[in-house]
Amino acid sequence: MHTDARHLDNNALVEGDICIIGAGAAGISLALEWLNTPYRVILLEGGGFDYDEQVQELYAGRTTGQRYFPLKSIRLHFFGGTTGHWAGFCSTFEPIDFKKRDWVPGSGWPISLPDVAPFYPRAQSYVEIGDDDFSLHHWLQKQPSLKPLPLDEAKVWSKMWLFSPPTRFGAKYRDRIVNAKNIHLYTYANVVDIEANEAVSEIREVRVKNYAGKEHRVRAKYFVLACCSIQNARLLLSSNKQAPKGLGNDHDYVGRYFMEHLEIKTGSIWLADPADVKLYMMQFGATKGRAELAIGEPAQTDFKILHGTSSLLPLEVAINQPAFIEIWDDSYSKDKMARKFRGRKPATLNIPKGFKAYQLFTRMEQAPNPNSRITLDREKDSLGMPRATLHWELTALEKNSLRVINRIIGEEVGRVTMGRVKLYEYLQDETDASWPSFTGGGWHHMGTTRMSDDPKSGVVDPNGKVHGISNLYTAGASCFVTAGAVNPTLTLIALTIRLSDHLRMKIKS
């Protein structure tokens, strides 16, 4: 069922068993898990079914520290959320991603890969990638013409990605949600405050507002924040009437440990005998699976580096592509981006005869950093909520890890006499900790309500429940402790399904 909250009588009271705040990948997946159950599910979306400039403006905020994209542009504020401009990259975390690593401060989840892996198949169905698994062996059997590079897998191995169409959750699941008898979708219902009981141990209700001047209350047995890493933290921090530091923030962890994936060009690989690298190539809209060069766990441990992978793109194509951070600003539009691409003069290459050259484009986790964080600005949006400020901070560990990842790849390619790797200039000086102007992220927001066993070291418990509050949970990538080396969408949906199963047991007890 669907209700436009702008058309409700002012001060309406909405009640249900579960209230999900946010209708992006996490919120919609969670709601669908409760389809046709005897429970009344309230799904709150701040926008409508299409882009609305007034609503999108609520996401505007400031950035400090390392240069970053405008906050207004990097998350979509309508039904379906940021799946509206998701590229569809899907892959799974590795065991090392959950481990405590002594060279990565703040690493170590309270759960492990076996706690998450059983939920990947259900997550795969939501993003429409079928039941193919992510093993290289599976894909080599499926397509015998594919050939991995003959490298030492303890150092460099071929990690598979699968590609969603990509699934636009707003289009794909709109009818299923709207036609569901037990799921009640409210659009234009921006949550602006969370109210707890006197002891701040249980949530009583949330308040919603919209541009029609309407304000409503929503009550439920359980509440789940599924707004995204920035907005989950913003809402907890601004709900500070009863808890001066913000809900769940007794130990000052809400908003901290904001993480991104560094996505950056790092070098070029020159193959003396142009090998068949079809396994590593991608054509948008056509490729179902592709490998990237991943650094093995033994090598990560030996060299004490972060987890990263590198993709290959023909250098004659890559050389003419500007970094996304260089073309993105508040006035972004598809037409404007196209004009900037058209306005660039084609670069020339001098590739020796008999060689084939590819750009190495590296995606790497950011180390958990308490100084990389979301805070509240003094400025408020038009609904009265403090705007978010993002301080994005990188460290020497990220810079050194990028350098070493590409050096390991180069040493392996050289060892098997396939060719050579040339690092880009900004990585050649080991004493240089600065970052080039084209440094950017993948719009992969993680952290800010990190998972922990102990409330003194995080915000939510291993099931996603906010420490100290019996019926408030977070869904999505805000609970990530570390970022892994892969796009977060598939894993955040798997964790959301895991949370759904937990709530199902709770509500029955």
N, C-alpha and C positions, 0 to 999 in steps of 0.2 A: 504494500500500500504506500501511496505517496501523498504527502501534504506539504504545500508551500507555506512555511511558517509566517510569511508576510500576510497571509489571509486568515490566520487564526485571530480570535478575539484577544486583545491585549491581556497580559498576565495569565495566559492559559497554563494549565497544569497538565503535563504529559507523564504518564507512568508506564513502567514496564519491568521486566525481569532483568534485562541486560541493556545498558546504554553504551553504544559504541560512538565515540566522538571522532569523526573523520571518515570520509568515504573514498579513500584511495585504495591502493593494492591491499594493505593490511586490513582496513576497515571493511571493505567489500568481501574479502576472503573470509573474514571472521563471521560476518553476517550470513554468508552462504552456508557456512558450516552448521548454522542453526535453522536452516530452511526446513519447513514442515515439521518442526518440533512443537510441543505444547507450550513453548515459552514465548512470551511477547518480547521481541527485540526492537529496540529503538536505535535507529541509525541516523546520526546528526551530521549534516553536511552544511558548511558555511556558505557555499555558493549554490548555484542552480545546476542545470544540465549543460550549460555552455559557458564560455568565457564571458565574464562581466568585469569591466574595468574597475568599477567601484569596489567590488569584492576583492579583486586581485590586489588592489592598492593596500589592503589590510596587511599584506605580507611585506610591505616595504620596511626597510630597516637600514642600519648603518653597518659598515664593516671596518675593521682596523687590523693592523698587523700585516701578514702576507696578503698581497693583492688577491681579491676574490671577485666573483660574479655578483651583480646586484641581487639582493635578497628578494626583491619583488619578482624577479624573472625566473628564478631557479626552481620554484615549486608552483604548480597550477592549483588554483583554489576553486575547483568545481567538481561535480560528481565524476569519479574516476581518478581524480588527483593527477599526480605527475606521470602516471602511465600514459597520459595524453601526449607526452613527448619522450617517452621511454624508447630506447633503441632496441630492446629485446634481448640483450646479452644475458645468458644464464649459465651458471656453473656452480659447483658445490665447494664448500669449505673443505680443507684438509685437516687431518688430525693435529698438526702442529699449530693450527690457528687457534685452538682452544687451550693449548698448553701454557704453563708458566715458563717463560724463557728468561733466564737471568740477565741476558743482554738487552731485553726489551722492558723497560720500567712500566709497571701497570698492566702487564700481560697476565693471562691466566683466568679463564672462565670458571665458574662453579659447576659447569656442565661440560660434557665432552661430545665429540662427533657422534658416537652411538646414541646419544640422547636426542639428536636432531635428525640423523640420517633416515629413520623410519618415516619421517614426515615429508621428505623430498618428493616421493611419487605423487602424493596428493597435491603438493605445490605445483608440480609439473603440469597437472591437469588444468589448473587455473590459468597458467600462462601458455597453454596449448603447445607444448613441446612433446606430447606423447609419452610413451613409456620407454624410449631409448635411454640406455644408461650412459654414464659419462666416462666409461673406461676406453682407453685407446684401443685395446684388444677388440672390443665390440665394434668399433668403427672400422678397424682394419678388416674384420671379417665381413662387415656389411659392404664395404667398398674396397676390394682388394687392390685397386689401382693406387690407393693412398700409400705414401711412403714417409715414415718418420725419419728425421735426420739421425744418423748413427752416432749419437752422443752418449756419454756415460750418464745413466739415469740418476745416479746418486748426486750428480752435479746439475745436469740440465735434462729435463724430460719434457715430453709433449703432453700438455694438459688440454683436455677437450672443453670446448664451449658448445652449447646448443643455442639455437636462436628462435625465440618466440616470434610470431608473425610481424610485429609485436602486438600483443593483446592490449587493446584499449579497453580497460575495465569499464569505463563509463558507457561505452557503446555495447560491449559484449554482454554485460550483466545488468543493464538498466531494466529490461523487461522482466527478467527473473526476479529482481528485487521489488520492482513496482507491483508485480502481480502476486507476490507472496502474501499469504493471509496473515502470517505471524511476524513478518518483518515490516516495520513501520518507518519509512524513510521520511525525514523532515529536511527539506532544502531551505536555504537562507536561514539557517539556525546556527549562528556563530556563538560558540561557548565563550563567555567572557569571565566566568568565575565558577569556582568549585567550592561548595560549602560543606563543611564537616560538622560532626556533633561537637559538643562542648569539649570533649577530651581529645578531639582531632584524631580519633581512632577509627572513624567510619565516615564515609561520605553520605550525606543526606540527599543533596540535589545539586544540579548545575543550573546556571542561569544562561540563557541565550538571548541574543539581540540580533536585529537586522536593520537595514536601511529604511524600512517602512516605519521605523520608530516603535516597533513592537518588542516587548520583552516577555519571555516565558520561562517556566521552571520545568525541569525534567527530574523525576525521581525513579530510582531503580534499585534492585538488590546489588547489582554489580555494575561498575563503570570501567570502561576501557578507553584509554587515550590512544588513538591511532592517527595522530595528526601529522607526523613526521618529526624528525629529531629536533628541529628548531622550534616548532610550534608546541610540541609536548613540553619541552623545557620552559618555554615562554609562559604557557598556561599554568604550570605548577608554580613557577616563580611569582607570577602576578596574583595568584590566589593566596594572598598574604594577610588577609584580615584576621584570621585566627592563628596562623603560624607566620610570625613576622618575616622569617627568612623564605617563606614559600612552603607549600606542601611537599613533604618528603625530603626536605632540605635541612634537617637538623644538623647534618654534618658537612654542609656546604658542597655537596656533590652534584646537585641538579644544575644542568647546563655545562658542567665541566666535561673534559675529554671529548669535545667535538672532534670527529675524525672525518677525513676525506680520503679518497684514493688519489694519489698523485697520478696524473695521466699526462705523459710528457715524452717528447721525442728525445732519444738519448744517444743515438749513434746510427751507423750504417754497417750492414754486413755485405761483404763482397765475395761471391762464390766463384772460385776459379773454374770449376766445372759446373755450369748451371744445372743444379739438381732439380728434380721434380718436387716443387714445394706446394703442390696443390692442397695438401693437408692443412697448410697454414694460411691459405688464401680465403678471402671472404668477398662475396658479392651481395650487397644489401638486397633483401627480398628474395634471394635465391638459395643462399647457403643455409643448410640445416645444421651443420656441424663444422667446427674448425678448431685447430690446435694452436696453442701459443707455447713459447719456450718458457718453461717454469723452472725455478731453482729448487732442487731437491732438499728435503729436510736435513740430510747430513751436511750438505754444503752451507745451508743457512746457519746450522749450529757451528760448524768449523770456522766460518768467517764472521759469525755474530752479526748477521744482517737481517733486515726485514724481509717479509715475503713479497715477492713480485714476479710478474711474468712479462714477457715481451712478445709483441705481435710483429708480423712482417708485412710491409706494404712496398710495392715496387717504388724505388726511389724516384723514378721519373714522374710518378704521380704524387708522391708525398712531398717532394721538394716545392711544389706549387700550392700546398695547402697551408694556410696560416693557422696558428694555434687558436683554439676557440676563445681563449681569454683575450686575444688581441682584437677580436671583432665584436665582442659582446659588451653592450652597455644598456642603460635604462630605456633607450629608445629602440631596442631591438625589434626587428620584424624580418620575416622571411625575405621580403623584397630587398630590404637594406643589406642583409647578409649576401644575397645573390649579387648585388651591385658591387660589394666589396671584393668578392671573389673574381668577378669579371674585370675589375679594375686593376688586378695584379698582373704584372708582366711575367710571362713564363720564365722560370729559371732555366739555365742551361747546365748540362751535366757533361763531364768528360769521363765517360765510363770506358775503360780500355776494352778492346775487342776480345771477346771470349769470356768476359765476366758478366755476371748478372748482379745487380745491386738492389738492396732492399733497405728501407728505413726500419730501425728498431724503435718501436713505440712501447714504452714501459708503463705498466699499471702496477702500482705498489702501495701497500698499506702505509698509513701514517701511524707512527708509534703513539700510544695513548699519552696524552699530554694534558695535565690539569689546567694549564694556562691557555689552551685552545678551547674556547668556551663561548656559551651564550649567556648574555646578561640582559637586564632590562634598561632601556633608554629612558630618559626623562620625558621625551616626546611621546604623546599618545596618539593612537589612531582615531578615526572618526567614531568608533564605537566605545571609546574610553579606555582601551587596553594599552598599557605601555608597549612601545615597539621593541623589537628584538635588536640587539647588537651582537654581531659575530666578530670575535677576535680569533683569527686563524693564525696559528703559530707553528712553524716547522723547526726542526732541530738538525744538528750535525749528523745524527743517526740516519735521517732520511737521505741526506746528500751523499754520505758515504755508501749507504746501501745501494742507491742508484748506480753509483760508480762501480761497485764490486759486482753487482748483478750482471752488468754488461761486460765487465772484464772476464767473469767466469764464462759467459757465452763465447766471448772471443777466444779464450784459451782452449775451450773445447772444440770450436770450429777449426782452430789452428792445429790442434793435436791430431785430428783425423784428416788433416791436409785438404780441407774443403775450401778454405778461403781465409779471410781476415775480417776483423771488426775494427771500425774506427770510431772511437768515442767522440762525441761532440765536444767542442772546446770547453764548455763550462764544467765538464767532468774530468778534464785532464789534470788539473792541478789539485793534488790531494790536500793541500792546505787551504783551499778556497771553499769557504762555507756559504758563500753568497748564492742567490738564486737568480736565474735569468728572467727577463721580462715575460717570457712566454710560459712560465710555470703556471699550471692550472690543475684543476681537479675534475672529477668525472660527474659532479653533481650527486655524489654518493654520500649523503649525510648519515653519520652514524655516531653512536655515543650519546652523551648528554643526560641519559637516565640509566647509566651502566648497571649491569647485573652483578650481584655479589651475594655471598652467603651472609656476610656481616654488614649491618647497616652503617658501620663506621667506615666502610670502604666502597659503598655504592648506593644506588637509589632503589633498585627493585631486586626481589629475590629470584631464585632460579626458575620460578614459574611466571615471572613478570609482575608480581604483586609489589606495590610500593611498600617499602619497609615501614612498619608501624601503623599502616592503614589497612583494615581488613578487607575492603571491597573495592580498592582502586588498583588498576593494572595499566601497564603500557604495552602496546603492540608495535611491531615494526622494528626498524634498525636503531632506534634510540637506546635500546637495551644492550647493544653490542658492546663487548669489552675490548675486543680488537677487531680489525677490519678485514683480515684476510687479504687475499690478492685478487678476489673476483668480485664482480658486480653484486650488490647485496640483495637484489629483489627476490631471487629464488629462496635464499636463506631466511629473509625476513618473513616471507609467506609461510615457510616451513615452521618457523618459531611461532607464528600466529596460530597455525593449526594446532601446534602442541599446546599453546595456551587455551585454545578452544576446548580441547579434550580435558584439560585440567578444570576449566570452569564447569564443564558438563558433570564431572564427578562432584564438584563443590555444590552445585545447585541441587543435585539429587540427594545430598546428605542431610 
